[in-house]
């Protein structure tokens, strides 16, 4: 991830240092970046001259002191708060007073990370999506102490790199990793209840919903280790809010090392010669699955808007650009009907009696007033 962010900066003319304390990792990063640039030349995306210019912009360092002259440092190390905080403390002692210090964290508190340094007003979250060279979305997250002007500065810079920038409040999961939890969690719940198997749920969300990948395919692609840890992090930070509750099913896959494609086994087997099971292509069943998952996704998007985490435009942009959803969820709510979404949630809440299905108050208000999110 760090190498990908560095490549984006270098491609846009910035002299960029790629730092890692492990020389072997630096060597791998260098080889991987060269290979990636070679592919871009082969595909005609860049010229050989551009490749050499980008390569010249990327410098490799295994000593933190090398970063002393940087105007912006973006951290992209392991998602462990104490490890990140230790790095930021050391970094602040090296860089200049006007250097922007940023974290690429996907779910940790920006306020907590910023408190590790003496000048938290210069700290901000700049969250890229993987692979950073391809995915267009970047979430910018100011902390409690972040200088307001830093938000605009960061937004202008990242936008100039050709990225779609959204602004989010410093809450667990920000926009994408908060709202998307239901895509995975509710799908797993449907499978656990034996309403449908993995292949059928994936089929329903792709065929009826228009998603490029089904939830189980996507979890295997992302990695069940990463997906489970993010879910657990968001759930814990929300003080065990039931809507984000992790599943025993995914925990067992995590414990068994069934991380998905990279491990050769996850929800599906990726062994050589292995074919995926066929779905049950039942239209009525597929519609039931889709209605349940989309209602949960829209409810979370509405709650994100209700709590002022982001604007409706940024929420919809984030879900389309960050995880390739076919439509913005709030626009989708208008199309399906706010009352329809509310009815679906009310029925689930009545059947299960679980807080996870409680509708957002804003959804109730809009249904009662027959309002849409977009006029």
Residue frames relative to the residue before (quaternion, step in Angstrom):
aa qw qx qy qz dx dy dz
X 1.0000 0.0000 0.0000 0.0000 0.00 0.00 0.00
X 0.6635 0.5120 -0.3020 0.4543 3.56 0.89 -0.92
X 0.6510 0.5097 -0.3101 0.4692 3.56 0.99 -0.85
X 0.6398 0.5332 -0.3222 0.4500 3.57 1.03 -0.78
X 0.6423 0.5069 -0.3150 0.4809 3.57 0.99 -0.84
X 0.6391 0.5321 -0.3156 0.4570 3.57 1.01 -0.86
X 0.6421 0.5239 -0.3230 0.4571 3.58 0.99 -0.81
X 0.6279 0.5326 -0.3336 0.4591 3.59 0.99 -0.84
X 0.6680 0.4944 -0.2978 0.4697 3.60 0.92 -0.90
X 0.6713 0.5046 -0.2932 0.4570 3.58 0.94 -0.92
X 0.6330 0.5377 -0.3248 0.4525 3.58 1.05 -0.77
X 0.7179 0.4128 -0.2341 0.5094 3.55 1.22 -0.52
X 0.6922 -0.5637 0.2409 0.3809 3.51 1.19 0.74
X 0.5367 0.6316 -0.4099 0.3808 3.59 1.22 0.18
X 0.4133 -0.6469 0.5768 0.2792 3.55 -1.10 0.74
X 0.0334 -0.8593 0.5029 -0.0875 3.54 -0.34 1.33
X 0.2247 -0.7618 0.5956 0.1199 3.52 -0.91 0.99
X 0.1673 -0.7397 0.6431 0.1064 3.54 -1.07 0.81
X 0.0749 -0.8317 0.5500 -0.0103 3.54 -0.41 1.27
X 0.1571 0.7301 -0.6605 0.0769 3.51 -1.19 0.80
X 0.4734 -0.6891 0.4705 0.2823 3.56 -0.95 0.84
X 0.6774 0.4540 -0.2735 0.5101 3.58 1.29 -0.35
X 0.3858 -0.7507 0.4846 0.2297 3.64 -0.44 1.16
X 0.6108 0.5562 -0.3592 0.4342 3.60 1.06 -0.67
X 0.6525 0.5050 -0.3095 0.4727 3.58 1.02 -0.79
X 0.6180 0.5346 -0.3370 0.4675 3.56 1.07 -0.70
X 0.6394 0.5250 -0.3186 0.4626 3.57 0.99 -0.86
X 0.6564 0.5042 -0.3058 0.4706 3.58 0.97 -0.88
X 0.6424 0.5286 -0.3181 0.4546 3.56 1.00 -0.85
X 0.6525 0.5234 -0.3063 0.4543 3.55 0.95 -0.91
X 0.6711 0.4890 -0.2900 0.4758 3.56 0.93 -0.95
X 0.6683 0.5131 -0.2990 0.4479 3.58 0.97 -0.87
X 0.6525 0.5062 -0.3101 0.4710 3.57 1.02 -0.79
X 0.6389 0.5188 -0.3249 0.4659 3.57 0.97 -0.81
X 0.6500 0.5189 -0.3051 0.4639 3.57 0.97 -0.90
X 0.6624 0.5143 -0.2990 0.4553 3.56 0.98 -0.88
X 0.6637 0.4942 -0.2989 0.4753 3.57 1.00 -0.82
X 0.6033 0.5521 -0.3451 0.4605 3.58 1.09 -0.71
X 0.6450 0.5208 -0.3148 0.4622 3.58 1.02 -0.83
X 0.6381 0.5264 -0.3244 0.4588 3.57 1.03 -0.78
X 0.6314 0.5115 -0.3237 0.4847 3.57 1.09 -0.72
X 0.6565 0.5239 -0.3052 0.4488 3.59 0.92 -0.92
X 0.7102 0.4415 -0.2472 0.4895 3.57 1.09 -0.76
X 0.5001 -0.6790 0.4075 0.3504 3.57 1.28 -0.07
X 0.4115 0.7262 -0.4614 0.3006 3.58 1.26 0.30
X 0.7737 0.0532 -0.0315 0.6305 3.58 1.16 -0.67
X 0.4907 -0.6460 0.4917 0.3165 3.58 -1.24 0.38
X 0.6618 -0.4818 0.3779 0.4326 3.57 -1.26 0.20
X 0.6304 0.5315 -0.3312 0.4587 3.56 1.07 -0.76
X 0.6460 0.5098 -0.3197 0.4696 3.59 0.98 -0.82
X 0.6083 0.5521 -0.3506 0.4497 3.57 1.02 -0.76
X 0.6908 0.4727 -0.2887 0.4649 3.57 0.87 -0.90
X 0.6290 0.5260 -0.3391 0.4613 3.60 1.06 -0.67
X 0.6513 0.5023 -0.3090 0.4774 3.57 1.00 -0.86
X 0.6420 0.5292 -0.3150 0.4567 3.57 0.97 -0.91
X 0.6588 0.5152 -0.3066 0.4544 3.57 0.99 -0.85
X 0.6474 0.5273 -0.3122 0.4532 3.59 1.17 -0.58
X 0.6931 0.4655 -0.2697 0.4798 3.60 1.20 -0.43
X 0.0435 -0.7928 0.6068 -0.0374 3.53 -0.64 1.22
X 0.2801 -0.7847 0.5390 0.1235 3.57 -1.02 0.79
X 0.0342 -0.8200 0.5695 -0.0466 3.55 -0.88 1.02
X 0.1546 -0.7804 0.5971 0.1029 3.57 -1.04 0.77
X 0.6477 0.4245 -0.3250 0.5429 3.56 1.31 0.36
X 0.4983 -0.6901 0.4417 0.2834 3.56 -0.74 1.07
X 0.5942 0.6070 -0.3552 0.3903 3.57 1.08 -0.74
X 0.5456 0.6334 -0.3877 0.3883 3.59 1.19 -0.49
X 0.6727 0.5193 -0.2884 0.4412 3.58 1.17 -0.57
X 0.3597 0.7928 -0.4505 0.1982 3.60 1.27 -0.02
X 0.7376 0.4235 -0.2352 0.4704 3.60 1.06 -0.65
X 0.4573 0.7186 -0.4300 0.2993 3.62 1.24 0.02
X 0.3636 -0.7204 0.5493 0.2168 3.55 -1.17 0.67
X 0.7724 0.1004 -0.0578 0.6245 3.57 1.30 -0.39
X 0.0455 -0.7699 0.6364 0.0164 3.56 -0.95 0.92
X 0.0948 -0.7871 0.6085 0.0335 3.59 -0.77 1.05
X 0.2611 -0.7779 0.5591 0.1186 3.56 -0.59 1.21
X 0.0413 0.7963 -0.6013 0.0513 3.58 -0.98 0.89
X 0.3146 0.7612 -0.5062 0.2557 3.57 0.91 0.94
X 0.8069 -0.2931 0.2109 0.4675 3.56 -1.34 -0.16
X 0.4744 -0.6980 0.4704 0.2579 3.59 -1.04 0.86
X 0.4022 0.6524 -0.5276 0.3664 3.56 0.56 1.25
X 0.4754 -0.7371 0.4000 0.2660 3.54 -0.43 1.28
X 0.6989 0.4852 -0.2956 0.4345 3.59 0.75 -0.98
X 0.6276 0.5269 -0.3330 0.4665 3.58 1.08 -0.71
X 0.6511 0.5064 -0.3077 0.4743 3.58 0.98 -0.84
X 0.6640 0.5171 -0.3109 0.4416 3.59 0.85 -0.97
X 0.6305 0.5327 -0.3286 0.4591 3.59 1.00 -0.78
X 0.6450 0.5157 -0.3113 0.4703 3.57 1.02 -0.83
X 0.6741 0.5036 -0.3077 0.4442 3.60 0.86 -0.92
X 0.6133 0.5428 -0.3448 0.4587 3.59 1.05 -0.73
X 0.6789 0.4749 -0.2805 0.4847 3.58 0.94 -0.92
X 0.6534 0.5389 -0.3126 0.4301 3.57 0.98 -0.84
X 0.6444 0.5444 -0.3281 0.4252 3.57 0.93 -0.87
X 0.6557 0.5260 -0.3100 0.4442 3.58 1.07 -0.68
X 0.6971 0.4826 -0.2497 0.4677 3.57 1.27 -0.37
X 0.7398 0.4311 -0.2390 0.4579 3.59 0.84 -0.99
X 0.6328 -0.5394 0.3990 0.3865 3.56 -1.31 0.28
X 0.6748 -0.5271 0.3456 0.3839 3.57 -1.27 0.38
X 0.7317 0.4092 -0.2408 0.4891 3.60 1.14 -0.54
X 0.4245 0.6936 -0.4713 0.3416 3.60 1.24 0.25
X 0.3545 -0.7144 0.5644 0.2129 3.57 -0.95 0.91
X 0.1472 -0.7738 0.6119 0.0715 3.57 -0.87 0.98
X 0.0023 -0.8294 0.5540 -0.0725 3.57 -0.61 1.17
X 0.2387 -0.7470 0.6018 0.1511 3.53 -1.27 0.51
X 0.3377 -0.7251 0.5707 0.1858 3.54 -1.14 0.77
X 0.2561 0.7998 -0.5122 0.1796 3.60 1.21 0.32
X 0.3725 -0.7457 0.5149 0.2003 3.56 -1.06 0.78
X 0.8448 0.1029 -0.0296 0.5243 3.60 1.13 -0.42
X 0.5691 0.6092 -0.3963 0.3847 3.63 1.18 -0.18
X 0.6182 -0.5789 0.4049 0.3445 3.55 -1.22 0.61
X 0.4023 -0.7078 0.5307 0.2356 3.57 -0.80 1.04
X 0.6226 0.5500 -0.3364 0.4436 3.59 1.01 -0.79
X 0.6659 0.5032 -0.2983 0.4631 3.56 0.98 -0.87
X 0.6645 0.4896 -0.3069 0.4738 3.58 0.94 -0.85
X 0.6632 0.5271 -0.3021 0.4371 3.58 0.97 -0.89
X 0.6310 0.5678 -0.3389 0.4058 3.57 1.08 -0.67
X 0.5469 0.6172 -0.3976 0.4023 3.59 1.26 -0.13
X 0.7315 0.3830 -0.2331 0.5137 3.60 1.21 -0.35
X 0.6060 -0.5992 0.3986 0.3388 3.56 -1.25 0.49
X 0.7654 0.2682 -0.1463 0.5665 3.59 1.17 -0.56
X 0.0717 -0.8532 0.5157 0.0312 3.62 0.46 1.19
X 0.5270 0.6415 -0.4125 0.3750 3.60 1.24 -0.26
X 0.6829 0.4661 -0.2884 0.4829 3.61 1.21 -0.38
X 0.5887 0.5894 -0.3475 0.4305 3.58 1.31 0.07
X 0.0742 0.7963 -0.5945 0.0837 3.58 -1.02 0.84
X 0.4157 -0.6699 0.5443 0.2866 3.57 -1.22 0.42
X 0.0078 0.7582 -0.6515 0.0269 3.57 -0.96 0.96
X 0.0262 -0.8639 0.4999 -0.0559 3.54 0.07 1.36
X 0.1710 -0.7744 0.6070 0.0503 3.55 -0.53 1.28
X 0.3357 -0.7166 0.5703 0.2204 3.54 -1.30 0.32
X 0.4745 -0.7233 0.4504 0.2212 3.52 -1.05 0.87
X 0.5473 -0.2653 -0.7884 0.0925 1.60 -1.66 1.90
X 0.5423 -0.6793 0.3999 0.2907 3.54 -0.84 1.05
X 0.6331 0.5481 -0.3319 0.4342 3.58 1.11 -0.60
X 0.7469 0.3878 -0.1950 0.5037 3.59 1.20 -0.55
X 0.6965 0.4789 -0.2930 0.4469 3.59 0.77 -1.00
X 0.3913 -0.7852 0.4365 0.1996 3.60 -0.68 1.08
X 0.6608 0.5640 -0.3106 0.3856 3.59 1.16 -0.53
X 0.0134 0.7397 -0.6725 -0.0215 3.52 -1.25 0.67
X 0.2320 -0.7471 0.6091 0.1306 3.57 -0.90 0.99
X 0.1430 -0.7632 0.6248 0.0819 3.57 -0.93 0.93
X 0.0480 -0.8279 0.5566 -0.0490 3.54 -0.66 1.17
X 0.1991 -0.7753 0.5869 0.1220 3.60 -0.48 1.13
X 0.3792 -0.6952 0.5584 0.2473 3.55 -1.15 0.63
X 0.7390 -0.3989 0.2878 0.4603 3.58 -1.27 0.00
X 0.7666 0.3771 -0.1882 0.4844 3.57 1.00 -0.85
X 0.4398 0.7287 -0.4450 0.2785 3.61 1.24 -0.18
X 0.4885 -0.6420 0.5098 0.2987 3.55 -0.97 0.91
X 0.4981 -0.6887 0.4300 0.3045 3.64 -0.66 1.05
X 0.6327 0.5518 -0.3325 0.4297 3.58 1.05 -0.71
X 0.5854 0.5980 -0.3580 0.4142 3.55 1.21 -0.52
X 0.5808 0.5769 -0.3711 0.4383 3.58 1.15 -0.58
X 0.6869 0.4726 -0.2782 0.4770 3.57 0.86 -0.98
X 0.6330 0.5348 -0.3292 0.4526 3.58 0.98 -0.83
X 0.6811 0.4861 -0.2799 0.4707 3.56 0.90 -0.97
X 0.6432 0.5334 -0.3176 0.4483 3.57 0.98 -0.87
X 0.6668 0.4977 -0.3034 0.4645 3.59 0.90 -0.88
X 0.6593 0.5154 -0.3110 0.4505 3.56 0.94 -0.88
X 0.7158 0.4482 -0.2660 0.4647 3.59 0.72 -1.05
X 0.6117 0.5369 -0.3459 0.4669 3.59 1.08 -0.66
X 0.6417 0.5305 -0.3210 0.4513 3.58 1.04 -0.76
X 0.6297 0.5124 -0.3275 0.4834 3.58 1.28 -0.28
X 0.5855 -0.6144 0.3506 0.3959 3.57 1.31 0.17
X 0.5144 0.6502 -0.4113 0.3786 3.58 1.23 0.34
X 0.4128 -0.6495 0.5734 0.2809 3.55 -1.29 0.49
X 0.1442 -0.8317 0.5357 0.0241 3.56 -0.46 1.24
X 0.0392 -0.7637 0.6440 0.0225 3.56 -1.03 0.88
X 0.3278 -0.7348 0.5648 0.1835 3.56 -1.19 0.63
X 0.0185 -0.8080 0.5883 -0.0264 3.56 -0.84 0.99
X 0.4978 -0.6146 0.5165 0.3283 3.54 -1.21 0.55
X 0.5679 -0.6127 0.4481 0.3182 3.52 -1.27 0.52
X 0.3154 0.7061 -0.5656 0.2864 3.55 0.19 1.36
X 0.6834 -0.5172 0.3081 0.4131 3.62 -1.11 0.55
X 0.8289 0.1753 -0.1598 0.5067 3.55 -0.81 1.06
X 0.3132 -0.7670 0.4963 0.2594 3.59 1.31 -0.19
X 0.7640 -0.2792 0.1962 0.5476 3.67 -0.56 -1.00
X 0.7739 0.4171 -0.2317 0.4166 3.55 0.34 -1.28
X 0.7464 0.4116 -0.2462 0.4613 3.59 0.69 -1.02
X 0.5817 0.5199 -0.3799 0.4970 3.58 1.29 -0.06
X 0.7364 0.4427 -0.2451 0.4492 3.56 0.61 -1.18
X 0.6887 0.5214 -0.2886 0.4131 3.60 0.94 -0.87
X 0.4582 0.6980 -0.4605 0.3012 3.63 1.16 -0.28
X 0.6589 0.5332 -0.3206 0.4228 3.61 0.98 -0.80
X 0.5695 0.5952 -0.3858 0.4154 3.60 1.09 -0.61
X 0.7216 0.3962 -0.2259 0.5208 3.55 1.04 -0.83
X 0.7160 0.5039 -0.2756 0.3968 3.55 0.68 -1.13
X 0.7033 0.4510 -0.2813 0.4720 3.57 0.86 -0.90
X 0.6101 0.5434 -0.3447 0.4622 3.59 1.12 -0.62
X 0.6394 0.5021 -0.3221 0.4851 3.58 0.99 -0.80
X 0.6343 0.5403 -0.3270 0.4458 3.57 0.99 -0.86
X 0.6385 0.5241 -0.3154 0.4672 3.60 0.98 -0.84
X 0.6650 0.4875 -0.2962 0.4821 3.57 1.01 -0.83
X 0.6409 0.5315 -0.3243 0.4490 3.60 0.97 -0.82
X 0.6907 0.4634 -0.2696 0.4853 3.56 1.09 -0.72
X 0.4139 -0.7477 0.4254 0.2978 3.57 1.38 0.04
X 0.2854 0.7425 -0.5363 0.2821 3.54 1.11 0.74
X 0.7702 -0.1139 0.0997 0.6196 3.56 1.11 -0.80
X 0.4722 -0.6633 0.4944 0.3044 3.56 -1.21 0.47
X 0.7486 -0.4158 0.2675 0.4417 3.56 -1.32 0.19
X 0.6790 0.5095 -0.2981 0.4364 3.57 0.84 -1.01
X 0.6693 0.5006 -0.3022 0.4584 3.58 0.98 -0.83
X 0.6360 0.5129 -0.3252 0.4760 3.59 1.02 -0.77
X 0.6409 0.5095 -0.3202 0.4766 3.58 0.97 -0.83
X 0.6407 0.5283 -0.3158 0.4589 3.57 0.96 -0.88
X 0.6665 0.5175 -0.3049 0.4417 3.58 0.88 -0.94
X 0.7049 0.4659 -0.2794 0.4561 3.58 0.85 -0.94
X 0.6717 0.4687 -0.3005 0.4887 3.60 1.12 -0.54
X 0.7367 0.4399 -0.2407 0.4537 3.57 0.80 -1.02
X 0.7571 0.3448 -0.1933 0.5201 3.58 0.85 -0.93
X 0.7529 0.4034 -0.2189 0.4717 3.58 0.93 -0.87
X 0.4111 -0.7362 0.4556 0.2852 3.58 1.16 -0.46
X 0.3859 0.7139 -0.4939 0.3122 3.59 1.23 0.33
X 0.5266 -0.6568 0.4381 0.3152 3.59 -1.01 0.77
X 0.7767 0.0984 -0.0513 0.6200 3.56 1.15 -0.68
X 0.4623 -0.6510 0.5196 0.3041 3.54 -1.14 0.63
X 0.6874 -0.5147 0.3121 0.4065 3.62 -1.18 0.41
X 0.6980 0.4615 -0.2895 0.4648 3.60 0.95 -0.79
X 0.5950 0.5312 -0.3501 0.4911 3.56 1.12 -0.63
X 0.6896 0.4935 -0.2806 0.4496 3.55 0.91 -0.96
X 0.6383 0.5116 -0.3361 0.4668 3.60 0.97 -0.75
X 0.6479 0.5020 -0.3155 0.4783 3.59 1.01 -0.77
X 0.6502 0.5124 -0.3113 0.4666 3.58 1.06 -0.73
X 0.6714 0.4821 -0.2882 0.4834 3.59 0.92 -0.92
X 0.4570 -0.6292 0.4791 0.4070 3.54 0.96 -0.99
X 0.3906 -0.7487 0.4858 0.2255 3.57 -0.60 1.10
X 0.5523 0.5759 -0.3986 0.4521 3.57 1.22 -0.32
X 0.6931 0.4627 -0.2700 0.4823 3.56 0.86 -0.99
X 0.6832 0.5072 -0.2958 0.4341 3.57 0.81 -1.01
X 0.6649 0.4973 -0.3060 0.4658 3.58 0.94 -0.85
X 0.6685 0.5067 -0.3085 0.4486 3.59 0.92 -0.86
X 0.6372 0.5062 -0.3323 0.4769 3.60 1.03 -0.74
X 0.6376 0.5241 -0.3248 0.4619 3.59 0.95 -0.87
X 0.6698 0.5015 -0.2933 0.4624 3.55 0.89 -0.95
X 0.6439 0.5281 -0.3132 0.4566 3.58 1.03 -0.83
X 0.6739 0.4866 -0.2963 0.4704 3.59 0.88 -0.95
X 0.6453 0.5322 -0.3119 0.4506 3.59 0.95 -0.92
X 0.6788 0.4952 -0.2854 0.4611 3.57 0.89 -0.98
X 0.6951 0.4832 -0.2795 0.4531 3.58 0.90 -0.94
X 0.6735 0.4431 -0.2925 0.5143 3.58 1.20 -0.43
X 0.5087 -0.6818 0.4012 0.3396 3.58 1.24 0.54
X 0.6787 -0.5540 0.2652 0.4026 3.52 0.98 1.10
X 0.1298 0.7927 -0.5650 0.1886 3.52 0.98 0.97
X 0.5051 -0.7157 0.4012 0.2677 3.58 -0.71 1.15
X 0.5869 0.5945 -0.3762 0.4007 3.61 1.12 -0.56
X 0.7514 0.3799 -0.1989 0.5015 3.58 1.16 -0.58
X 0.3384 0.7888 -0.4677 0.2109 3.57 1.28 0.07
X 0.4132 -0.7040 0.5160 0.2596 3.62 -0.80 0.96
X 0.4143 -0.7075 0.5150 0.2501 3.57 -1.25 0.35
X 0.5637 -0.5814 0.4720 0.3486 3.54 -1.20 0.61
X 0.5913 0.5903 -0.3622 0.4131 3.58 1.06 -0.76
X 0.7187 0.4215 -0.2632 0.4864 3.58 0.78 -0.98
X 0.5978 0.5593 -0.3694 0.4397 3.59 1.05 -0.62
X 0.6600 0.5049 -0.3130 0.4599 3.58 0.97 -0.83
X 0.6263 0.5156 -0.3369 0.4779 3.59 1.03 -0.73
X 0.6336 0.5304 -0.3147 0.4670 3.56 1.03 -0.84
X 0.6861 0.4911 -0.2819 0.4567 3.58 0.88 -0.96
X 0.6949 0.4749 -0.2680 0.4687 3.56 1.10 -0.73
X 0.4836 -0.6663 0.4358 0.3636 3.58 1.25 -0.24
X 0.4397 0.6731 -0.4702 0.3640 3.60 1.22 0.42
X 0.0181 0.8720 -0.4862 0.0530 3.53 0.54 1.25
X 0.6614 -0.5041 0.3181 0.4551 3.60 1.22 -0.11
X 0.8551 -0.1132 0.0818 0.4992 3.54 -1.14 -0.69
X 0.6966 0.4945 -0.2893 0.4319 3.59 0.83 -0.97
X 0.7135 0.4121 -0.2453 0.5108 3.59 1.21 -0.47
X 0.5086 -0.6646 0.4090 0.3639 3.58 1.27 -0.14
X 0.7887 0.1302 -0.0838 0.5950 3.57 1.29 -0.06
X 0.1211 0.7556 -0.6357 0.1012 3.53 -1.05 0.88
X 0.7802 -0.0794 0.1206 0.6086 3.54 -0.52 -1.15
X 0.7451 0.2140 -0.1325 0.6177 3.53 1.27 -0.55
X 0.4448 -0.6473 0.5377 0.3067 3.55 -1.32 0.29
X 0.1706 -0.7895 0.5852 0.0722 3.55 -0.97 0.92
X 0.2800 0.7644 -0.5220 0.2546 3.56 1.20 0.57
X 0.6270 -0.5552 0.3934 0.3792 3.55 -1.16 0.63
X 0.8137 0.2300 -0.1950 0.4970 3.54 -0.88 0.98
X 0.5585 0.6117 -0.3880 0.4041 3.58 1.29 -0.15
X 0.1751 -0.7762 0.5971 0.1013 3.58 -0.94 0.86
X 0.5331 -0.6275 0.4604 0.3318 3.55 -1.14 0.63
X 0.5453 -0.6046 0.4570 0.3582 3.60 -1.09 0.60
X 0.4926 -0.6614 0.4848 0.2914 3.55 -1.16 0.63
X 0.4425 -0.6962 0.4934 0.2758 3.60 -1.00 0.75
X 0.4473 -0.6030 0.5685 0.3363 3.52 -1.36 0.18
X 0.1781 -0.8325 0.5198 0.0717 3.57 -0.21 1.28
X 0.2024 0.7698 -0.5588 0.2329 3.50 0.47 1.32
X 0.4269 -0.7524 0.4395 0.2418 3.58 -0.43 1.23
X 0.6692 0.5041 -0.3071 0.4513 3.58 0.91 -0.88
X 0.6459 0.5019 -0.3064 0.4869 3.57 1.01 -0.86
X 0.6517 0.5294 -0.3116 0.4448 3.56 0.94 -0.89
X 0.6570 0.5055 -0.3102 0.4654 3.57 0.98 -0.81
X 0.6157 0.5456 -0.3341 0.4600 3.58 1.07 -0.77
X 0.6560 0.5088 -0.2995 0.4702 3.57 0.95 -0.93
X 0.6781 0.5024 -0.2925 0.4496 3.56 0.81 -1.03
X 0.6629 0.5225 -0.3126 0.4356 3.60 0.85 -0.97
X 0.6666 0.5117 -0.3003 0.4513 3.55 0.98 -0.85
X 0.7010 0.4586 -0.2755 0.4715 3.59 0.86 -0.95
X 0.6838 0.4845 -0.3090 0.4497 3.60 0.83 -0.90
X 0.6096 0.5462 -0.3589 0.4487 3.61 1.05 -0.64
X 0.6613 0.4981 -0.3029 0.4721 3.58 0.99 -0.82
X 0.6427 0.5185 -0.3186 0.4653 3.59 1.01 -0.82
X 0.6798 0.4862 -0.2930 0.4644 3.57 0.85 -0.95
X 0.6230 0.5460 -0.3402 0.4450 3.59 0.99 -0.79
X 0.6703 0.4832 -0.2983 0.4776 3.59 0.99 -0.81
X 0.6287 0.5208 -0.3343 0.4709 3.58 1.05 -0.72
X 0.6422 0.5125 -0.3147 0.4752 3.58 1.01 -0.83
X 0.6535 0.5085 -0.3160 0.4631 3.60 0.95 -0.82
X 0.6174 0.5431 -0.3294 0.4640 3.57 1.10 -0.75
X 0.6531 0.4840 -0.2988 0.4999 3.57 1.07 -0.75
X 0.6499 0.5492 -0.3086 0.4252 3.58 0.92 -0.98
X 0.7385 0.4067 -0.2169 0.4921 3.57 0.99 -0.83
X 0.5099 -0.6978 0.3944 0.3122 3.57 1.27 0.23
X 0.2912 0.7725 -0.5160 0.2285 3.60 1.13 0.56
X 0.7760 -0.1139 0.1036 0.6116 3.57 1.08 -0.78
X 0.5952 -0.5531 0.4357 0.3874 3.55 -1.29 0.25
X 0.6425 -0.5242 0.3753 0.4142 3.59 -1.21 0.37
X 0.6350 0.5295 -0.3305 0.4551 3.58 1.05 -0.74
X 0.6835 0.4789 -0.2916 0.4673 3.58 0.93 -0.87
X 0.6124 0.5379 -0.3539 0.4588 3.60 1.05 -0.67
X 0.6912 0.4679 -0.2854 0.4710 3.58 0.85 -0.92
X 0.6344 0.5209 -0.3244 0.4700 3.59 1.00 -0.80
X 0.6516 0.5430 -0.3166 0.4246 3.57 0.91 -0.93
X 0.7095 0.4564 -0.2737 0.4619 3.58 0.87 -0.91
X 0.6604 0.4823 -0.3149 0.4818 3.59 1.10 -0.57
X 0.7627 0.3902 -0.2027 0.4742 3.58 0.83 -0.96
X 0.7066 0.4836 -0.2648 0.4435 3.58 1.13 -0.62
X 0.8138 0.1041 -0.0440 0.5700 3.59 1.05 -0.76
X 0.5243 -0.7070 0.3727 0.2936 3.56 1.23 0.59
X 0.2189 0.7625 -0.5763 0.1965 3.60 0.92 0.78
X 0.5520 -0.6562 0.3957 0.3289 3.61 -0.96 0.78
X 0.7881 0.0868 -0.0387 0.6082 3.58 1.19 -0.52
X 0.5518 -0.5437 0.4936 0.3953 3.52 -1.29 0.28
X 0.5321 -0.6839 0.3937 0.3070 3.60 -0.83 0.93
X 0.6667 0.4882 -0.3200 0.4635 3.61 1.00 -0.66
X 0.6190 0.4954 -0.3387 0.5067 3.58 1.11 -0.59
X 0.6164 0.5455 -0.3306 0.4617 3.56 1.09 -0.76
X 0.6185 0.5447 -0.3342 0.4572 3.58 1.05 -0.79
X 0.6364 0.5222 -0.3241 0.4661 3.58 1.01 -0.80
X 0.6705 0.5082 -0.2946 0.4532 3.58 0.99 -0.88
X 0.7199 0.4334 -0.2471 0.4825 3.57 0.86 -0.96
X 0.4900 -0.6376 0.4375 0.4025 3.55 1.17 -0.64
X 0.4508 -0.6996 0.4911 0.2573 3.55 -0.69 1.13
X 0.6485 0.5226 -0.3176 0.4533 3.58 0.99 -0.83
X 0.6222 0.5413 -0.3359 0.4550 3.61 1.04 -0.75
X 0.6538 0.5009 -0.3092 0.4753 3.58 0.95 -0.87
X 0.6530 0.5096 -0.3105 0.4663 3.56 0.96 -0.89
X 0.6440 0.5246 -0.3231 0.4535 3.61 0.94 -0.82
X 0.6408 0.5293 -0.3183 0.4559 3.57 0.99 -0.86
X 0.6809 0.4822 -0.2826 0.4732 3.58 0.92 -0.92
X 0.6415 0.5276 -0.3251 0.4521 3.57 0.96 -0.83
X 0.6473 0.5110 -0.3166 0.4686 3.58 1.01 -0.81
X 0.6454 0.5065 -0.3159 0.4766 3.59 0.98 -0.82
X 0.6543 0.5114 -0.3097 0.4631 3.57 0.96 -0.91
X 0.6536 0.5122 -0.3080 0.4644 3.59 0.99 -0.82
X 0.6858 0.4953 -0.2816 0.4528 3.58 0.94 -0.92
X 0.7953 0.3391 -0.1549 0.4780 3.57 0.82 -1.02
X 0.2597 -0.7851 0.5212 0.2109 3.57 1.08 -0.64
X 0.5199 0.6401 -0.4020 0.3980 3.58 1.21 0.53
X 0.5670 -0.6352 0.4258 0.3060 3.52 -1.06 0.86
X 0.5451 0.6414 -0.3999 0.3628 3.59 1.11 -0.54
X 0.7298 0.4287 -0.2290 0.4808 3.60 1.16 -0.58
X 0.4138 0.7151 -0.4840 0.2883 3.61 1.20 0.12
X 0.4154 -0.7180 0.4976 0.2536 3.61 -0.82 0.92
X 0.5431 -0.5964 0.4823 0.3416 3.54 -1.15 0.65
X 0.5767 -0.6097 0.4215 0.3435 3.58 -1.03 0.79
X 0.6269 0.5377 -0.3440 0.4468 3.61 1.04 -0.71
X 0.6201 0.5324 -0.3398 0.4655 3.60 1.04 -0.74
X 0.6430 0.5190 -0.3128 0.4684 3.58 0.99 -0.84
X 0.6707 0.5110 -0.2980 0.4474 3.56 0.89 -0.97
X 0.6849 0.4908 -0.2914 0.4529 3.56 0.93 -0.90
X 0.6262 0.5214 -0.3360 0.4724 3.57 1.05 -0.72
X 0.6622 0.5148 -0.3030 0.4524 3.57 0.95 -0.89
X 0.7406 0.3913 -0.2066 0.5057 3.56 1.06 -0.82
X 0.3729 -0.7563 0.4557 0.2851 3.57 1.38 0.02
X 0.3523 0.7374 -0.4845 0.3119 3.54 0.99 0.95
X 0.2791 -0.7158 0.6118 0.1883 3.51 -1.39 0.38
X 0.5767 -0.5878 0.4346 0.3647 3.56 -1.23 0.41
X 0.7621 0.1766 -0.1011 0.6146 3.56 1.17 -0.69
X 0.3776 -0.7364 0.5138 0.2262 3.58 -0.81 0.97
